[in-house]
Amino acid sequence: APTATLANGDTITGVNKIVNEAFLGIPFAEPPVGNLRFKDPVPYSRSLNGQKFTLNGPLCMQMNPLGNWDSSLPKAAINLLMQSKLFQAVLPNGEDCLTINVVRPLGTKPGANLPVMVWIFGGGFEVGGSSLFPPAQMITASVLMGKPIIHVSMNYRVASWGFLAGPDIKAEGSGNAGLHDQRLGLQWVADNIAGFGGDPSKVTIFGELAGSMSVMCQLLWNDGDNTYNGKPLFRAAIMQLGAMVPLDPVDGPYGTQIYDQVVASAGCGSASDKLACLRSILNDKLFQATSDTPGALAYPSLRLLFLPRPDGTFITDDMFKLVRDGKCANIPVIIGDQNDEGTFFGTLLLNVTTDAQAREYFKQLFVHASDAEIDTLMTAYPGDITQGLPFDTGILNALTPQFKRILAVLGDLGFTLARRYFLNHYTGGTKYSFLLKQLLGLPVLGTFHSNDIVFQDYLLGSGSLIYNNAFIAFATDLDPNTAGLLVKWPEYTSSLQLGNNLMMINALGLYTGKDNFRTAGYDALFSNPLLFFV
């Protein structure tokens, strides 16, 4: 069996997986339970010497993504499922969850100094876990390319356990606990990865969805200071489907509203110390209280509850301003999206069918925007179904007269055009961007949010040339073109540059294009990003 020696001298044993060697479920923090619930993680300090790490650790606590959707039957069914013994047997989850996985090519020894790719999982900051994203396909690809890498993934707290907001959290200094989990995991990598054969000076962080937004947060952490013990924690970053999060501060009105709702649902409304009360209740009760708030698949959609918010200390300002001001780690980056990001978030919006209802939906979602600004938004995203999302599908897929329009706004605000904003303002390093159209023609969904994982972890396709080969080359050489792609990936300077600036992926292969679509939508959403913060 493979072994590795940690920085403190402990020797641990992993498992030979035939195609790679894995060390799974290594604790990197003390269990965040009791008085540590909602707080920054405490580094794990007990001995691991002689222990075996052959199985994934449990997921962190999850919430029901339907939240308090009006239709109670599906929500109740999912609640029962998530709390059932069967679910716990297949996907165990709990509060003692802060573990890290290290997977390396067969025969890797200390001194190999392989590049390290640290994966941050996605799931809307409400669900997910490191064990749900098997790295075997990526590691095998790296070996076949002659550019072997070590793959690391860690759990971090999600939902209320990791991203509870509100003035009490702000006063205590406990905001964004899930981001602190990620940071501590990166510090563990810096301290220990050499013992597995990795090079701590060649770390690339990458993630998808909430993981991509988390990567962005790590770039902006401490106004861009990514050092630990005087050395950078990472030298490159890859963001798959997610950039800056358009959010008010930790103690802003929406975070406070949700905090009050969780407190009330948990029976802590009359407590003199509400946080202490939330820390004292049983985990099942906190699950129920957390799932009694709007989820990612509920009517408010992208107005998610449990997200990284500016805390004034580590995320010092709104994320768009931090990018504009250059308060970001100065490293090479790749960032990209699916063509049809919004379809995933529109499943419960079929009751919005008229212009008036769409206007009311946008007013509820974008509380900082005036009537005139909502008018500008609706002009930029007209009711013409041929211009909506899924894009490039003409009159097809219009489940309601407003369906494609609303999805276009959600996808562009949360993902596709937020990516453009970042690229237009970030000057810290070489930039590359991509847009995936591999599933063009798929009814209703199109090239939907999160389908990239299929081609990264499970199946081979034209997308795998990017999500495996190009990413591995970037982590190894800081240049995706050393993957030997048949199409040269152009550097991105701005959305106005004369040449092509996007790597495009469709079902047949790779080609390049321009990031110059939906300029009216870009101007409406991002001339003043604060208007559309949630």
ABEGO torsion letter per residue (X at the ends): XBBBBBAAGBBBBBBBAGABBBBBGBBABBBBBEAABGBBBBBBABBABGBBBABBBBBBBBBBAAEABABAAAAAAAAAAAABAAAAAABBBBABABBBBBBBBBGBBBGAGBBBBBBBBBGGGABEBAAABBAAAAAAAAAAAGBBBBBBBBBBBBEAAAABBEAAAAAAGABGAAAAAAAAAAAAAAAAAAAAGBBAABBBBBBBEAAAAAAAAAAABGGGBABBGGBBABABBBBBGEBBBBBBBAABAAAAAAAAAAAAAAGAAABABAAAAAAABBAAAAAAAAAABBBAABAAEABBABBBBBAGAABABBAAAAAAAGBBBBBBBBBBBBABAAAAAAAAAAABABAAAAAAAAAAABAABBAAAAAAAAAABBABAAABOBBGAEABGBABAAAAAAAAAAAAAAAAAAAAAAAAABAAEBBBBBBBAAABGBBGAEBBBGAAAAAAAABBBAAAAAAAAAAAAAAAAGBAAAAGBABBBBBBABAABABBABBBBBAAEBBBBBBABGAAAAAAAAABAAAABX
